[in-house]
């Protein structure tokens, strides 16, 4: 399951480059980096929560 999430994010980024998703903050093709930034922050939060024992 954990290996599927990065694959889905890569597919989402590729789709956004081809045709922008139109979501708030993702209106232009150049905004695909925001998907990667969100993914990195989400993974960081998961690591911090797992080490904190929550």
N, C-alpha and C positions, 0 to 999 in steps of 0.2 A: 504494500500500500504506500509506503513512504517513497518508493522509487517512482510511483505513478505521478505523484504531485509535481516534481520538477519537469517531467515530460509534458504534463498538461500545461504548465506555465510556459514552457518553450513553444508549444503549439499555439497558445493564446497570444504570445508575443509575435509569432510569425503571422497569425491571422490579422493582428492589429497593424502590422506593416503593410500587408496586402490591402486590407480594407479597414480603416479605423472603426473601432467599436462604437464610438459615439457616447460612451459613458462619461459622467462628469469627471473632468480632468484628463480624459483620453480622447480628445477630439481630433488631434493631428497625428500623422504617422510617426513623427519624431518623438511622441510621448510613450513609445514602447518601453523605454528605460524605466518608467514609473512602475510597470508591472514587476520588473526585476527588483527594484528597490523595495517594493512591498513584500515580495517573496523573501528577500534577505532579512528584512525586519521581522517578519513572521517566524522565520526559522530561528532567529536570535531570541525572540520571546519564548519559543518552545524550549530551547536549550536552557535559558535562564530559569524557566519554571520547573524544568525537570531536575535541575541541580539544586533548586531551592526546596525540593521535596513537596511541592504543591500538587 
